[in-house]
Amino acid sequence: MKAAVVVANEDVQYLDYEEPVTKPGTVKVKVKASGICGSDIPRVLHNGVHFYPIVLGHEFSGEVVEIGEGVTKVKVGDRVSGAPLLPCLTCEDCQNGNYSLCKHYSFIGSREQGSNADYVVIPERNAVVFDKSISFEQGAMFEPSTVALHGLLQNDYQGGKNVAILGGGTIGLFTMQWAKIYGSKKVVVFDINNERLALAKRLGADEVLNTTEEGFLEKAMEYTDGKGYDFVFETAGAAPTMYMAFELAANKSHVCFIGTPHVTLEFSQKLWENMNRKEFKLTGSWMSYSAPFPGKEWELTAHYYATGQLKFDQDLIAGKYPMSKAQEAFQLFKVPGAVNGKILLVNEE
C-alpha cells in the first residue's frame, strides 16, 4: 500500500509501506479521509514524533474491507470513524471508565501506524459505525466533535444557562453546537477571526464577538445582564483566552479548559482571585472517552450527525489534499494563522 510517511523532521514522503494485517478482534479500514490535527504539527515540524519513520493520522474515516476472527458488531462495507486511543483496559483508571487517563495506552497515529495511508487496522471496539447519510469528510471529524462533548461532560454542563466559547476553531465550534443541542439559554463565541465568527453564526451561535475590537468585554457582559457566563469553555489553548475565562465567569460558574496551552501561564493576583471571589469551579478536559469504550461522546456524535442536529459546514474544512501531497499540506502550518479550519488528506480512487 501507499502511505504518507514522516521519515525525518519536516520530511513527509509518499512511499510504499507494509500493509497492516487483520488479526482476531480487529478490522481493516480503507481510509477515505484523514484530518491533520493540531497535535500533528509539532510532530512533523518540530521533531515531535516518538520515532522515525512513522505514519501519522488519528482523525479518520473509511470503509471496512476485512474483519478478523471473532468480530461480530462490525461488518464489511460499514462506514466507520476510528477512535484512536488504545487503552490498556486493565489499570485502575481504565477499570473506572476513565480511559483518557490511562498511563499505559497506545495511540493510533502517534505510537503506531495511523490513518495517513491506504489502510489502517484497528480493534473492533475502536470502529464507530455511522449512517450512510454522513459523508466521509464528516466521519473524519468525529474526533474533534467528541473532544468538545467530553469537555461539556467534564464541566457538569446543564442547559438553560449562558455559555461562553473562547476560540472559534474546530473544537470551539463543536463545543458551541453541543451546548446548543443540550439546551443553552445563550451561547456566545469569541475569536479574533471574522470568518470563523461568521461560521459560528451559521452553525447556530446566538452572538459572536471579535476580541480585537474595543469594548468587546463590556458587550459580552451586557449579553448576560452583567452577571457573567454560567459555563465557560476555553478551546484555543491561548494565554489571552485562558485569562479571559476568569473575567467572563459568573458567580458559582463552571469553567473548563479544553485547549492545551503551549506557553507558561502567569496569572496576576487580581485575576486569579476571581476564582476565590466568584467561587467558580475550574476543570480540565483531556481527550474524549467514557464507558463503555469508546463512550457516549462517539455514539452521540454519530447519532446527532445522522439527525442533522450536529451541523456540518464545508467551511469547517480549510482544504483537501491528496494523500500523496501530505508534505505540501503540512508546509501550510509553517505560517502562523495561515490555516483556518481542518486540512483533510484524502485517498483518491
Number of C-alpha atoms within 10 A of each C-alpha: 11 18 27 27 24 23 16 17 15 18 16 26 20 18 14 12 14 10 14 15 13 18 16 12 15 22 28 24 30 22 28 27 31 31 26 22 16 10 11 19 18 14 18 21 18 12 14 14 21 11 14 12 14 22 25 28 25 26 26 32 32 30 21 23 16 17 23 18 11 11 16 10 9 19 17 13 13 18 25 27 30 30 27 23 21 20 21 15 17 11 17 13 16 21 13 12 19 18 27 19 16 20 13 12 16 15 15 22 21 21 16 15 23 26 31 33 30 22 26 25 27 24 20 21 18 20 27 21 22 24 15 11 10 16 17 22 22 22 28 26 26 27 25 22 25 28 22 29 29 23 28 23 14 18 23 13 19 15 15 14 17 22 30 27 29 31 27 29 21 21 26 27 29 26 32 29 24 22 28 22 14 13 14 20 13 19 26 23 27 26 22 14 17 14 13 24 24 13 19 27 16 12 19 16 21 17 16 23 20 17 20 11 9 9 11 15 15 10 13 22 17 12 16 17 10 13 14 21 29 22 30 29 30 28 26 23 17 18 16 12 22 23 17 17 24 20 18 24 27 25 18 15 22 22 29 23 24 27 23 17 14 9 9 7 12 10 13 9 8 8 15 14 13 18 20 11 10 15 15 19 17 15 15 15 20 16 18 26 23 19 14 10 20 25 17 17 23 28 16 16 24 24 14 14 20 16 13 11 15 19 16 17 10 12 13 19 19 13 15 17 18 14 25 21 16 24 19 14 19 18 15 14 15 12 8 7 9 10 14 17 18 21 21 27 29 25 21 12 4
